[in-house]
Amino acid sequence: MEDLFRSYWWLIFPLSWFVVGGWRSWLQYRSNRDTLDLIKSYAQSGREPPPELLARLNQRDTYGDDDDRPRRRYRGDSRYGGWYQVVLFGVLCMGFTYAAVTDFYGNGSAFVIVAFVMGALSLATLVSTLVGQGPKV
Amino acid sequence: MEDLFHWFWWLLFPAAFGVIGAWRGWLEYCTRRDTMDLLATYARNGQEPPPELLARLRDTAN
């Protein structure tokens, strides 16, 4: 078991990314459902819901705190968010390519696959940013 | 079992992508269903639904 951990400890990072991504999707869904339930209460009592509540329907990341500060959204609908991910994944790809080529920690072959995944994510984000629709990650 | 993991650990990635994709698809379906349910409430009460709600339905359509 210890040998297994020594060989594959780095898997913790991508697996955590998947788990956290799934958790955030769940929170996003719960937040939207609560917003819809509240609007439903207004509709059932024949009242007009406030415009701020309706504006929440089309926001991303609504499970965060609702203060009045303008929020810097580094991931979202804007082209800025797309380029952030292109650079992020691109640099990660270069880093893992270097690790694969120099056989970092004696695990060069493992880094090859990670480098490919990062490269694919970077290219896909680049294409979707250039086309203008924004990344869906 | 350890040997199996040594040979096929890389399968975790496509499997995880598949599971996450299915999970997000399920959540999007539930969101669309809740939105349609709310639209039905407006229709039952004879009220006009707000444009933001219809925009949301358009955004989450397949």
N, CA and C atoms of all chains as a GROMACS GRO file, in nm:
protein
  597
    1MET      N    1   0.083  -0.121   0.000
    1MET     CA    2   0.000   0.000   0.000
    1MET      C    3   0.087   0.126   0.000
    2GLU      N    4   0.196   0.122   0.078
    2GLU     CA    5   0.284   0.238   0.082
    2GLU      C    6   0.349   0.261  -0.053
    3ASP      N    7   0.388   0.153  -0.119
    3ASP     CA    8   0.447   0.164  -0.254
    3ASP      C    9   0.348   0.226  -0.350
    4LEU      N   10   0.222   0.185  -0.338
    4LEU     CA   11   0.117   0.238  -0.425
    4LEU      C   12   0.107   0.390  -0.406
    5PHE      N   13   0.109   0.433  -0.278
    5PHE     CA   14   0.101   0.576  -0.251
    5PHE      C   15   0.223   0.650  -0.305
    6ARG      N   16   0.342   0.591  -0.288
    6ARG     CA   17   0.464   0.655  -0.336
    6ARG      C   18   0.462   0.673  -0.488
    7SER      N   19   0.401   0.576  -0.560
    7SER     CA   20   0.398   0.584  -0.706
    7SER      C   21   0.288   0.678  -0.757
    8TYR      N   22   0.176   0.688  -0.684
    8TYR     CA   23   0.059   0.756  -0.740
    8TYR      C   24   0.004   0.868  -0.652
    9TRP      N   25   0.085   0.925  -0.564
    9TRP     CA   26   0.039   1.033  -0.479
    9TRP      C   27  -0.013   1.152  -0.559
   10TRP      N   28   0.046   1.177  -0.678
   10TRP     CA   29   0.010   1.293  -0.758
   10TRP      C   30  -0.134   1.284  -0.812
   11LEU      N   31  -0.192   1.161  -0.813
   11LEU     CA   32  -0.330   1.146  -0.859
   11LEU      C   33  -0.428   1.222  -0.770
   12ILE      N   34  -0.386   1.251  -0.646
   12ILE     CA   35  -0.473   1.324  -0.553
   12ILE      C   36  -0.518   1.456  -0.616
   13PHE      N   37  -0.430   1.523  -0.690
   13PHE     CA   38  -0.461   1.655  -0.744
   13PHE      C   39  -0.570   1.650  -0.852
   14PRO      N   40  -0.553   1.572  -0.959
   14PRO     CA   41  -0.662   1.570  -1.058
   14PRO      C   42  -0.792   1.513  -1.003
   15LEU      N   43  -0.782   1.414  -0.914
   15LEU     CA   44  -0.906   1.357  -0.857
   15LEU      C   45  -0.977   1.459  -0.770
   16SER      N   46  -0.901   1.538  -0.695
   16SER     CA   47  -0.960   1.645  -0.613
   16SER      C   48  -1.029   1.748  -0.702
   17TRP      N   49  -0.964   1.780  -0.815
   17TRP     CA   50  -1.023   1.875  -0.910
   17TRP      C   51  -1.158   1.825  -0.959
   18PHE      N   52  -1.167   1.696  -0.990
   18PHE     CA   53  -1.294   1.640  -1.034
   18PHE      C   54  -1.400   1.646  -0.923
   19VAL      N   55  -1.359   1.608  -0.802
   19VAL     CA   56  -1.455   1.605  -0.691
   19VAL      C   57  -1.506   1.746  -0.660
   20VAL      N   58  -1.414   1.842  -0.654
   20VAL     CA   59  -1.455   1.980  -0.625
   20VAL      C   60  -1.543   2.035  -0.737
   21GLY      N   61  -1.510   2.002  -0.863
   21GLY     CA   62  -1.593   2.046  -0.975
   21GLY      C   63  -1.734   1.993  -0.964
   22GLY      N   64  -1.746   1.865  -0.929
   22GLY     CA   65  -1.878   1.806  -0.911
   22GLY      C   66  -1.953   1.871  -0.796
   23TRP      N   67  -1.884   1.896  -0.688
   23TRP     CA   68  -1.946   1.962  -0.572
   23TRP      C   69  -1.997   2.102  -0.607
   24ARG      N   70  -1.916   2.178  -0.682
   24ARG     CA   71  -1.956   2.313  -0.721
   24ARG      C   72  -2.076   2.309  -0.814
   25SER      N   73  -2.084   2.209  -0.904
   25SER     CA   74  -2.202   2.195  -0.990
   25SER      C   75  -2.325   2.170  -0.904
   26TRP      N   76  -2.312   2.086  -0.804
   26TRP     CA   77  -2.425   2.056  -0.715
   26TRP      C   78  -2.470   2.182  -0.642
   27LEU      N   79  -2.374   2.260  -0.590
   27LEU     CA   80  -2.409   2.383  -0.518
   27LEU      C   81  -2.478   2.482  -0.612
   28GLN      N   82  -2.428   2.492  -0.735
   28GLN     CA   83  -2.488   2.581  -0.835
   28GLN      C   84  -2.634   2.540  -0.860
   29TYR      N   85  -2.655   2.410  -0.874
   29TYR     CA   86  -2.792   2.360  -0.896
   29TYR      C   87  -2.882   2.393  -0.778
   30ARG      N   88  -2.831   2.370  -0.655
   30ARG     CA   89  -2.911   2.397  -0.534
   30ARG      C   90  -2.948   2.544  -0.525
   31SER      N   91  -2.851   2.630  -0.556
   31SER     CA   92  -2.876   2.774  -0.552
   31SER      C   93  -2.982   2.815  -0.653
   32ASN      N   94  -2.972   2.761  -0.775
   32ASN     CA   95  -3.073   2.793  -0.877
   32ASN      C   96  -3.210   2.741  -0.837
   33ARG      N   97  -3.214   2.622  -0.778
   33ARG     CA   98  -3.343   2.566  -0.737
   33ARG      C   99  -3.407   2.652  -0.629
   34ASP      N  100  -3.325   2.700  -0.534
   34ASP     CA  101  -3.379   2.786  -0.428
   34ASP      C  102  -3.432   2.916  -0.486
   35THR      N  103  -3.361   2.971  -0.586
   35THR     CA  104  -3.407   3.094  -0.651
   35THR      C  105  -3.540   3.070  -0.721
   36LEU      N  106  -3.551   2.959  -0.792
   36LEU     CA  107  -3.676   2.927  -0.862
   36LEU      C  108  -3.790   2.907  -0.763
   37ASP      N  109  -3.763   2.841  -0.649
   37ASP     CA  110  -3.866   2.820  -0.546
   37ASP      C  111  -3.917   2.952  -0.492
   38LEU      N  112  -3.825   3.046  -0.473
   38LEU     CA  113  -3.864   3.176  -0.420
   38LEU      C  114  -3.950   3.253  -0.521
   39ILE      N  115  -3.908   3.247  -0.648
   39ILE     CA  116  -3.987   3.314  -0.753
   39ILE      C  117  -4.125   3.249  -0.762
   40LYS      N  118  -4.130   3.117  -0.741
   40LYS     CA  119  -4.258   3.045  -0.745
   40LYS      C  120  -4.350   3.097  -0.634
   41SER      N  121  -4.293   3.121  -0.515
   41SER     CA  122  -4.374   3.174  -0.403
   41SER      C  123  -4.435   3.308  -0.441
   42TYR      N  124  -4.354   3.394  -0.504
   42TYR     CA  125  -4.407   3.523  -0.550
   42TYR      C  126  -4.520   3.503  -0.650
   43ALA      N  127  -4.496   3.412  -0.747
   43ALA     CA  128  -4.596   3.389  -0.853
   43ALA      C  129  -4.726   3.337  -0.794
   44GLN      N  130  -4.715   3.244  -0.696
   44GLN     CA  131  -4.836   3.184  -0.639
   44GLN      C  132  -4.917   3.284  -0.558
   45SER      N  133  -4.849   3.384  -0.502
   45SER     CA  134  -4.924   3.485  -0.427
   45SER      C  135  -4.961   3.604  -0.515
   46GLY      N  136  -4.937   3.592  -0.647
   46GLY     CA  137  -4.980   3.694  -0.742
   46GLY      C  138  -4.896   3.820  -0.740
   47ARG      N  139  -4.774   3.813  -0.680
   47ARG     CA  140  -4.689   3.933  -0.672
   47ARG      C  141  -4.576   3.924  -0.773
   48GLU      N  142  -4.525   4.040  -0.811
   48GLU     CA  143  -4.413   4.048  -0.905
   48GLU      C  144  -4.282   4.027  -0.829
   49PRO      N  145  -4.197   3.932  -0.868
   49PRO     CA  146  -4.070   3.915  -0.797
   49PRO      C  147  -3.976   4.033  -0.824
   50PRO      N  148  -3.889   4.068  -0.727
   50PRO     CA  149  -3.798   4.181  -0.748
   50PRO      C  150  -3.702   4.155  -0.863
   51PRO      N  151  -3.662   4.258  -0.938
   51PRO     CA  152  -3.572   4.239  -1.053
   51PRO      C  153  -3.436   4.180  -1.015
   52GLU      N  154  -3.390   4.208  -0.891
   52GLU     CA  155  -3.259   4.153  -0.849
   52GLU      C  156  -3.266   4.000  -0.841
   53LEU      N  157  -3.381   3.951  -0.798
   53LEU     CA  158  -3.399   3.807  -0.787
   53LEU      C  159  -3.400   3.743  -0.926
   54LEU      N  160  -3.467   3.809  -1.020
   54LEU     CA  161  -3.472   3.758  -1.156
   54LEU      C  162  -3.333   3.763  -1.219
   55ALA      N  163  -3.255   3.863  -1.183
   55ALA     CA  164  -3.119   3.876  -1.239
   55ALA      C  165  -3.031   3.759  -1.194
   56ARG      N  166  -3.058   3.703  -1.076
   56ARG     CA  167  -2.980   3.589  -1.025
   56ARG      C  168  -2.995   3.466  -1.114
   57LEU      N  169  -3.108   3.459  -1.186
   57LEU     CA  170  -3.135   3.339  -1.267
   57LEU      C  171  -3.028   3.315  -1.372
   58ASN      N  172  -2.973   3.424  -1.425
   58ASN     CA  173  -2.880   3.408  -1.536
   58ASN      C  174  -2.736   3.433  -1.496
   59GLN      N  175  -2.710   3.431  -1.364
   59GLN     CA  176  -2.571   3.446  -1.318
   59GLN      C  177  -2.508   3.309  -1.301
   60ARG      N  178  -2.375   3.304  -1.307
   60ARG     CA  179  -2.301   3.186  -1.265
   60ARG      C  180  -2.247   3.212  -1.125
   61ASP      N  181  -2.206   3.104  -1.058
   61ASP     CA  182  -2.145   3.116  -0.926
   61ASP      C  183  -2.234   3.190  -0.829
   62THR      N  184  -2.365   3.156  -0.828
   62THR     CA  185  -2.455   3.227  -0.738
   62THR      C  186  -2.452   3.168  -0.597
   63TYR      N  187  -2.375   3.061  -0.574
   63TYR     CA  188  -2.375   3.004  -0.439
   63TYR      C  189  -2.280   3.077  -0.348
   64GLY      N  190  -2.206   3.173  -0.401
   64GLY     CA  191  -2.113   3.251  -0.318
   64GLY      C  192  -2.187   3.353  -0.236
   65ASP      N  193  -2.115   3.438  -0.159
   65ASP     CA  194  -2.183   3.537  -0.077
   65ASP      C  195  -2.232   3.652  -0.164
   66ASP      N  196  -2.345   3.708  -0.123
   66ASP     CA  197  -2.410   3.812  -0.204
   66ASP      C  198  -2.379   3.949  -0.149
   67ASP      N  199  -2.258   3.998  -0.163
   67ASP     CA  200  -2.232   4.136  -0.121
   67ASP      C  201  -2.238   4.226  -0.244
   68ASP      N  202  -2.225   4.358  -0.219
   68ASP     CA  203  -2.244   4.453  -0.328
   68ASP      C  204  -2.116   4.485  -0.402
   69ARG      N  205  -2.004   4.426  -0.359
   69ARG     CA  206  -1.878   4.454  -0.428
   69ARG      C  207  -1.884   4.402  -0.570
   70PRO      N  208  -1.828   4.477  -0.667
   70PRO     CA  209  -1.819   4.419  -0.802
   70PRO      C  210  -1.723   4.301  -0.799
   71ARG      N  211  -1.769   4.185  -0.847
   71ARG     CA  212  -1.689   4.065  -0.834
   71ARG      C  213  -1.603   4.046  -0.958
   72ARG      N  214  -1.476   4.015  -0.935
   72ARG     CA  215  -1.388   3.987  -1.048
   72ARG      C  216  -1.408   3.841  -1.086
   73ARG      N  217  -1.473   3.816  -1.200
   73ARG     CA  218  -1.500   3.677  -1.237
   73ARG      C  219  -1.392   3.632  -1.334
   74TYR      N  220  -1.302   3.549  -1.286
   74TYR     CA  221  -1.198   3.504  -1.377
   74TYR      C  222  -1.244   3.387  -1.461
   75ARG      N  223  -1.354   3.323  -1.427
   75ARG     CA  224  -1.410   3.223  -1.517
   75ARG      C  225  -1.557   3.256  -1.535
   76GLY      N  226  -1.603   3.252  -1.655
   76GLY     CA  227  -1.742   3.295  -1.678
   76GLY      C  228  -1.765   3.316  -1.825
   77ASP      N  229  -1.854   3.410  -1.858
   77ASP     CA  230  -1.893   3.426  -1.997
   77ASP      C  231  -1.797   3.513  -2.076
   78SER      N  232  -1.708   3.585  -2.011
   78SER     CA  233  -1.629   3.684  -2.085
   78SER      C  234  -1.510   3.618  -2.156
   79ARG      N  235  -1.460   3.685  -2.258
   79ARG     CA  236  -1.342   3.638  -2.332
   79ARG      C  237  -1.221   3.639  -2.238
   80TYR      N  238  -1.217   3.734  -2.142
   80TYR     CA  239  -1.107   3.741  -2.047
   80TYR      C  240  -1.092   3.608  -1.973
   81GLY      N  241  -1.206   3.551  -1.928
   81GLY     CA  242  -1.204   3.423  -1.858
   81GLY      C  243  -1.148   3.314  -1.945
   82GLY      N  244  -1.181   3.317  -2.078
   82GLY     CA  245  -1.131   3.217  -2.170
   82GLY      C  246  -0.980   3.223  -2.183
   83TRP      N  247  -0.924   3.342  -2.199
   83TRP     CA  248  -0.779   3.356  -2.218
   83TRP      C  249  -0.704   3.314  -2.092
   84TYR      N  250  -0.766   3.340  -1.975
   84TYR     CA  251  -0.704   3.298  -1.848
   84TYR      C  252  -0.682   3.147  -1.851
   85GLN      N  253  -0.785   3.074  -1.896
   85GLN     CA  254  -0.774   2.927  -1.897
   85GLN      C  255  -0.678   2.879  -2.006
   86VAL      N  256  -0.673   2.949  -2.120
   86VAL     CA  257  -0.579   2.911  -2.225
   86VAL      C  258  -0.436   2.918  -2.171
   87VAL      N  259  -0.405   3.031  -2.106
   87VAL     CA  260  -0.269   3.050  -2.053
   87VAL      C  261  -0.241   2.949  -1.941
   88LEU      N  262  -0.339   2.932  -1.851
   88LEU     CA  263  -0.321   2.840  -1.738
   88LEU      C  264  -0.290   2.699  -1.785
   89PHE      N  265  -0.376   2.646  -1.872
   89PHE     CA  266  -0.357   2.509  -1.919
   89PHE      C  267  -0.234   2.497  -2.008
   90GLY      N  268  -0.206   2.605  -2.085
   90GLY     CA  269  -0.089   2.602  -2.171
   90GLY      C  270   0.040   2.594  -2.092
   91VAL      N  271   0.050   2.674  -1.987
   91VAL     CA  272   0.171   2.673  -1.905
   91VAL      C  273   0.183   2.540  -1.829
   92LEU      N  274   0.069   2.490  -1.780
   92LEU     CA  275   0.070   2.358  -1.712
   92LEU      C  276   0.118   2.250  -1.810
   93CYS      N  277   0.073   2.258  -1.935
   93CYS     CA  278   0.116   2.161  -2.036
   93CYS      C  279   0.266   2.168  -2.055
   94MET      N  280   0.319   2.291  -2.063
   94MET     CA  281   0.464   2.307  -2.083
   94MET      C  282   0.540   2.250  -1.964
   95GLY      N  283   0.490   2.276  -1.845
   95GLY     CA  284   0.555   2.226  -1.724
   95GLY      C  285   0.558   2.074  -1.719
   96PHE      N  286   0.443   2.013  -1.749
   96PHE     CA  287   0.438   1.867  -1.745
   96PHE      C  288   0.516   1.805  -1.860
   97THR      N  289   0.525   1.875  -1.974
   97THR     CA  290   0.608   1.826  -2.085
   97THR      C  291   0.755   1.825  -2.044
   98TYR      N  292   0.797   1.932  -1.976
   98TYR     CA  293   0.934   1.937  -1.925
   98TYR      C  294   0.960   1.823  -1.827
   99ALA      N  295   0.861   1.799  -1.738
   99ALA     CA  296   0.876   1.690  -1.640
   99ALA      C  297   0.883   1.554  -1.709
  100ALA      N  298   0.806   1.538  -1.817
  100ALA     CA  299   0.808   1.411  -1.890
  100ALA      C  300   0.942   1.391  -1.961
  101VAL      N  301   0.991   1.496  -2.025
  101VAL     CA  302   1.114   1.486  -2.103
  101VAL      C  303   1.235   1.460  -2.012
  102THR      N  304   1.236   1.527  -1.894
  102THR     CA  305   1.352   1.512  -1.804
  102THR      C  306   1.332   1.399  -1.703
  103ASP      N  307   1.221   1.323  -1.717
  103ASP     CA  308   1.193   1.209  -1.628
  103ASP      C  309   1.200   1.252  -1.481
  104PHE      N  310   1.120   1.355  -1.451
  104PHE     CA  311   1.113   1.411  -1.316
  104PHE      C  312   1.071   1.305  -1.216
  105TYR      N  313   1.138   1.294  -1.102
  105TYR     CA  314   1.106   1.196  -0.998
  105TYR      C  315   1.104   1.053  -1.052
  106GLY      N  316   1.163   1.030  -1.168
  106GLY     CA  317   1.162   0.897  -1.226
  106GLY      C  318   1.025   0.854  -1.276
  107ASN      N  319   0.931   0.950  -1.288
  107ASN     CA  320   0.793   0.918  -1.332
  107ASN      C  321   0.760   0.985  -1.465
  108GLY      N  322   0.858   0.988  -1.556
  108GLY     CA  323   0.838   1.060  -1.681
  108GLY      C  324   0.716   1.015  -1.760
  109SER      N  325   0.692   0.884  -1.763
  109SER     CA  326   0.582   0.834  -1.846
  109SER      C  327   0.447   0.884  -1.795
  110ALA      N  328   0.431   0.897  -1.663
  110ALA     CA  329   0.303   0.946  -1.608
  110ALA      C  330   0.280   1.090  -1.651
  111PHE      N  331   0.385   1.169  -1.654
  111PHE     CA  332   0.369   1.310  -1.689
  111PHE      C  333   0.332   1.330  -1.836
  112VAL      N  334   0.363   1.233  -1.921
  112VAL     CA  335   0.327   1.245  -2.063
  112VAL      C  336   0.176   1.258  -2.079
  113ILE      N  337   0.102   1.171  -2.010
  113ILE     CA  338  -0.044   1.173  -2.022
  113ILE      C  339  -0.101   1.304  -1.968
  114VAL      N  340  -0.049   1.349  -1.856
  114VAL     CA  341  -0.098   1.475  -1.797
  114VAL      C  342  -0.070   1.591  -1.892
  115ALA      N  343   0.050   1.588  -1.955
  115ALA     CA  344   0.085   1.695  -2.049
  115ALA      C  345  -0.013   1.696  -2.167
  116PHE      N  346  -0.050   1.578  -2.217
  116PHE     CA  347  -0.147   1.570  -2.326
  116PHE      C  348  -0.283   1.626  -2.284
  117VAL      N  349  -0.327   1.589  -2.164
  117VAL     CA  350  -0.458   1.637  -2.114
  117VAL      C  351  -0.458   1.789  -2.102
  118MET      N  352  -0.352   1.844  -2.045
  118MET     CA  353  -0.343   1.991  -2.030
  118MET      C  354  -0.337   2.058  -2.166
  119GLY      N  355  -0.261   1.998  -2.259
  119GLY     CA  356  -0.253   2.054  -2.393
  119GLY      C  357  -0.389   2.053  -2.462
  120ALA      N  358  -0.463   1.943  -2.446
  120ALA     CA  359  -0.595   1.933  -2.506
  120ALA      C  360  -0.689   2.038  -2.448
  121LEU      N  361  -0.686   2.056  -2.317
  121LEU     CA  362  -0.770   2.157  -2.251
  121LEU      C  363  -0.734   2.297  -2.300
  122SER      N  364  -0.605   2.322  -2.313
  122SER     CA  365  -0.561   2.455  -2.359
  122SER      C  366  -0.608   2.482  -2.501
  123LEU      N  367  -0.592   2.381  -2.590
  123LEU     CA  368  -0.633   2.398  -2.730
  123LEU      C  369  -0.784   2.417  -2.742
  124ALA      N  370  -0.859   2.334  -2.666
  124ALA     CA  371  -1.006   2.342  -2.672
  124ALA      C  372  -1.053   2.479  -2.622
  125THR      N  373  -0.992   2.528  -2.514
  125THR     CA  374  -1.029   2.660  -2.461
  125THR      C  375  -0.992   2.769  -2.561
  126LEU      N  376  -0.878   2.753  -2.627
  126LEU     CA  377  -0.835   2.852  -2.726
  126LEU      C  378  -0.936   2.859  -2.840
  127VAL      N  379  -0.977   2.744  -2.891
  127VAL     CA  380  -1.072   2.740  -3.002
  127VAL      C  381  -1.204   2.804  -2.962
  128SER      N  382  -1.255   2.766  -2.843
  128SER     CA  383  -1.385   2.820  -2.803
  128SER      C  384  -1.377   2.970  -2.772
  129THR      N  385  -1.263   3.017  -2.724
  129THR     CA  386  -1.246   3.161  -2.699
  129THR      C  387  -1.241   3.237  -2.830
  130LEU      N  388  -1.167   3.183  -2.929
  130LEU     CA  389  -1.156   3.251  -3.058
  130LEU      C  390  -1.289   3.252  -3.132
  131VAL      N  391  -1.364   3.141  -3.121
  131VAL     CA  392  -1.496   3.134  -3.187
  131VAL      C  393  -1.592   3.231  -3.121
  132GLY      N  394  -1.572   3.254  -2.989
  132GLY     CA  395  -1.647   3.360  -2.924
  132GLY      C  396  -1.754   3.314  -2.829
  133GLN      N  397  -1.762   3.179  -2.803
  133GLN     CA  398  -1.869   3.133  -2.717
  133GLN      C  399  -1.826   3.118  -2.573
  134GLY      N  400  -1.694   3.116  -2.546
  134GLY     CA  401  -1.646   3.100  -2.410
  134GLY      C  402  -1.638   2.954  -2.370
  135PRO      N  403  -1.545   2.920  -2.282
  135PRO     CA  404  -1.525   2.780  -2.242
  135PRO      C  405  -1.634   2.732  -2.147
  136LYS      N  406  -1.656   2.600  -2.148
  136LYS     CA  407  -1.760   2.546  -2.063
  136LYS      C  408  -1.705   2.475  -1.940
  137VAL      N  409  -1.578   2.483  -1.916
  137VAL     CA  410  -1.515   2.412  -1.803
  137VAL      C  411  -1.561   2.475  -1.672
  138MET      N  412  -0.470  -0.718  -0.729
  138MET     CA  413  -0.542  -0.589  -0.737
  138MET      C  414  -0.444  -0.473  -0.758
  139GLU      N  415  -0.331  -0.479  -0.689
  139GLU     CA  416  -0.230  -0.372  -0.706
  139GLU      C  417  -0.176  -0.371  -0.847
  140ASP      N  418  -0.151  -0.492  -0.902
  140ASP     CA  419  -0.102  -0.501  -1.040
  140ASP      C  420  -0.201  -0.441  -1.137
  141LEU      N  421  -0.329  -0.469  -1.112
  141LEU     CA  422  -0.436  -0.416  -1.198
  141LEU      C  423  -0.430  -0.263  -1.197
  142PHE      N  424  -0.412  -0.206  -1.078
  142PHE     CA  425  -0.404  -0.061  -1.067
  142PHE      C  426  -0.280  -0.008  -1.138
  143HIS      N  427  -0.166  -0.079  -1.124
  143HIS     CA  428  -0.043  -0.035  -1.190
  143HIS      C  429  -0.060  -0.029  -1.342
  144TRP      N  430  -0.136  -0.125  -1.398
  144TRP     CA  431  -0.153  -0.130  -1.543
  144TRP      C  432  -0.256  -0.028  -1.592
  145PHE      N  433  -0.365  -0.010  -1.517
  145PHE     CA  434  -0.481   0.065  -1.570
  145PHE      C  435  -0.518   0.190  -1.490
  146TRP      N  436  -0.426   0.249  -1.416
  146TRP     CA  437  -0.458   0.369  -1.339
  146TRP      C  438  -0.507   0.482  -1.430
  147TRP      N  439  -0.456   0.485  -1.554
  147TRP     CA  440  -0.489   0.595  -1.645
  147TRP      C  441  -0.638   0.595  -1.684
  148LEU      N  442  -0.704   0.479  -1.667
  148LEU     CA  443  -0.847   0.471  -1.696
  148LEU      C  444  -0.930   0.561  -1.604
  149LEU      N  445  -0.870   0.600  -1.490
  149LEU     CA  446  -0.941   0.688  -1.397
  149LEU      C  447  -0.984   0.818  -1.466
  150PHE      N  448  -0.900   0.867  -1.557
  150PHE     CA  449  -0.928   0.997  -1.619
  150PHE      C  450  -1.048   0.993  -1.713
  151PRO      N  451  -1.051   0.906  -1.815
  151PRO     CA  452  -1.173   0.903  -1.898
  151PRO      C  453  -1.297   0.862  -1.820
  152ALA      N  454  -1.278   0.773  -1.721
  152ALA     CA  455  -1.394   0.734  -1.638
  152ALA      C  456  -1.447   0.854  -1.561
  153ALA      N  457  -1.354   0.933  -1.504
  153ALA     CA  458  -1.395   1.051  -1.427
  153ALA      C  459  -1.464   1.152  -1.518
  154PHE      N  460  -1.410   1.175  -1.637
  154PHE     CA  461  -1.474   1.268  -1.732
  154PHE      C  462  -1.615   1.221  -1.765
  155GLY      N  463  -1.630   1.090  -1.785
  155GLY     CA  464  -1.762   1.037  -1.815
  155GLY      C  465  -1.860   1.057  -1.701
  156VAL      N  466  -1.815   1.027  -1.579
  156VAL     CA  467  -1.901   1.041  -1.462
  156VAL      C  468  -1.940   1.188  -1.441
  157ILE      N  469  -1.841   1.278  -1.450
  157ILE     CA  470  -1.868   1.420  -1.432
  157ILE      C  471  -1.965   1.471  -1.539
  158GLY      N  472  -1.945   1.425  -1.665
  158GLY     CA  473  -2.034   1.465  -1.773
  158GLY      C  474  -2.176   1.422  -1.748
  159ALA      N  475  -2.192   1.295  -1.704
  159ALA     CA  476  -2.325   1.243  -1.674
  159ALA      C  477  -2.388   1.320  -1.557
  160TRP      N  478  -2.308   1.350  -1.456
  160TRP     CA  479  -2.357   1.424  -1.338
  160TRP      C  480  -2.406   1.564  -1.377
  161ARG      N  481  -2.326   1.632  -1.459
  161ARG     CA  482  -2.366   1.767  -1.501
  161ARG      C  483  -2.489   1.761  -1.591
  162GLY      N  484  -2.497   1.658  -1.676
  162GLY     CA  485  -2.616   1.642  -1.759
  162GLY      C  486  -2.740   1.624  -1.674
  163TRP      N  487  -2.730   1.543  -1.570
  163TRP     CA  488  -2.842   1.521  -1.479
  163TRP      C  489  -2.884   1.651  -1.411
  164LEU      N  490  -2.784   1.730  -1.363
  164LEU     CA  491  -2.816   1.857  -1.296
  164LEU      C  492  -2.882   1.955  -1.393
  165GLU      N  493  -2.834   1.959  -1.520
  165GLU     CA  494  -2.895   2.048  -1.617
  165GLU      C  495  -3.039   2.006  -1.645
  166TYR      N  496  -3.063   1.876  -1.651
  166TYR     CA  497  -3.201   1.827  -1.670
  166TYR      C  498  -3.290   1.871  -1.554
  167CYS      N  499  -3.241   1.855  -1.430
  167CYS     CA  500  -3.320   1.895  -1.313
  167CYS      C  501  -3.348   2.045  -1.314
  168THR      N  502  -3.248   2.124  -1.357
  168THR     CA  503  -3.268   2.269  -1.363
  168THR      C  504  -3.374   2.304  -1.466
  169ARG      N  505  -3.367   2.240  -1.585
  169ARG     CA  506  -3.467   2.267  -1.688
  169ARG      C  507  -3.606   2.228  -1.638
  170ARG      N  508  -3.615   2.116  -1.568
  170ARG     CA  509  -3.743   2.069  -1.517
  170ARG      C  510  -3.800   2.167  -1.417
  171ASP      N  511  -3.715   2.218  -1.326
  171ASP     CA  512  -3.761   2.317  -1.227
  171ASP      C  513  -3.807   2.445  -1.295
  172THR      N  514  -3.735   2.487  -1.400
  172THR     CA  515  -3.772   2.609  -1.473
  172THR      C  516  -3.907   2.591  -1.541
  173MET      N  517  -3.927   2.474  -1.604
  173MET     CA  518  -4.056   2.446  -1.670
  173MET      C  519  -4.169   2.442  -1.568
  174ASP      N  520  -4.140   2.387  -1.450
  174ASP     CA  521  -4.239   2.380  -1.342
  174ASP      C  522  -4.282   2.520  -1.300
  175LEU      N  523  -4.186   2.611  -1.291
  175LEU     CA  524  -4.217   2.749  -1.255
  175LEU      C  525  -4.299   2.818  -1.364
  176LEU      N  526  -4.263   2.792  -1.489
  176LEU     CA  527  -4.341   2.848  -1.600
  176LEU      C  528  -4.485   2.797  -1.595
  177ALA      N  529  -4.500   2.670  -1.558
  177ALA     CA  530  -4.635   2.612  -1.548
  177ALA      C  531  -4.716   2.684  -1.438
  178THR      N  532  -4.647   2.720  -1.329
  178THR     CA  533  -4.715   2.794  -1.220
  178THR      C  534  -4.766   2.927  -1.271
  179TYR      N  535  -4.680   2.999  -1.347
  179TYR     CA  536  -4.724   3.127  -1.405
  179TYR      C  537  -4.843   3.106  -1.498
  180ALA      N  538  -4.838   3.002  -1.579
  180ALA     CA  539  -4.946   2.976  -1.675
  180ALA      C  540  -5.076   2.944  -1.602
  181ARG      N  541  -5.067   2.863  -1.493
  181ARG     CA  542  -5.188   2.827  -1.416
  181ARG      C  543  -5.253   2.950  -1.354
  182ASN      N  544  -5.170   3.046  -1.310
  182ASN     CA  545  -5.223   3.168  -1.248
  182ASN      C  546  -5.261   3.274  -1.350
  183GLY      N  547  -5.244   3.242  -1.478
  183GLY     CA  548  -5.281   3.336  -1.583
  183GLY      C  549  -5.190   3.458  -1.590
  184GLN      N  550  -5.064   3.442  -1.541
  184GLN     CA  551  -4.971   3.556  -1.543
  184GLN      C  552  -4.868   3.538  -1.654
  185GLU      N  553  -4.812   3.653  -1.696
  185GLU     CA  554  -4.706   3.650  -1.796
  185GLU      C  555  -4.573   3.619  -1.727
  186PRO      N  556  -4.495   3.516  -1.770
  186PRO     CA  557  -4.367   3.488  -1.705
  186PRO      C  558  -4.264   3.597  -1.734
  187PRO      N  559  -4.173   3.625  -1.641
  187PRO     CA  560  -4.072   3.729  -1.665
  187PRO      C  561  -3.978   3.688  -1.779
  188PRO      N  562  -3.926   3.784  -1.857
  188PRO     CA  563  -3.837   3.751  -1.970
  188PRO      C  564  -3.709   3.681  -1.927
  189GLU      N  565  -3.660   3.711  -1.802
  189GLU     CA  566  -3.536   3.646  -1.756
  189GLU      C  567  -3.556   3.495  -1.744
  190LEU      N  568  -3.677   3.454  -1.706
  190LEU     CA  569  -3.705   3.311  -1.690
  190LEU      C  570  -3.705   3.243  -1.827
  191LEU      N  571  -3.764   3.310  -1.926
  191LEU     CA  572  -3.765   3.253  -2.061
  191LEU      C  573  -3.624   3.251  -2.119
  192ALA      N  574  -3.545   3.351  -2.086
  192ALA     CA  575  -3.406   3.355  -2.133
  192ALA      C  576  -3.328   3.239  -2.073
  193ARG      N  577  -3.357   3.207  -1.948
  193ARG     CA  578  -3.288   3.095  -1.883
  193ARG      C  579  -3.324   2.963  -1.951
  194LEU      N  580  -3.450   2.951  -1.989
  194LEU     CA  581  -3.494   2.828  -2.057
  194LEU      C  582  -3.422   2.814  -2.191
  195ARG      N  583  -3.405   2.928  -2.259
  195ARG     CA  584  -3.337   2.927  -2.388
  195ARG      C  585  -3.191   2.890  -2.370
  196ASP      N  586  -3.126   2.940  -2.263
  196ASP     CA  587  -2.985   2.914  -2.238
  196ASP      C  588  -2.958   2.770  -2.201
  197THR      N  589  -3.055   2.705  -2.132
  197THR     CA  590  -3.030   2.568  -2.086
  197THR      C  591  -3.088   2.464  -2.181
  198ALA      N  592  -3.141   2.510  -2.297
  198ALA     CA  593  -3.198   2.415  -2.394
  198ALA      C  594  -3.085   2.338  -2.460
  199ASN      N  595  -3.116   2.216  -2.506
  199ASN     CA  596  -3.015   2.132  -2.576
  199ASN      C  597  -2.982   2.188  -2.711
   0.00000   0.00000   0.00000
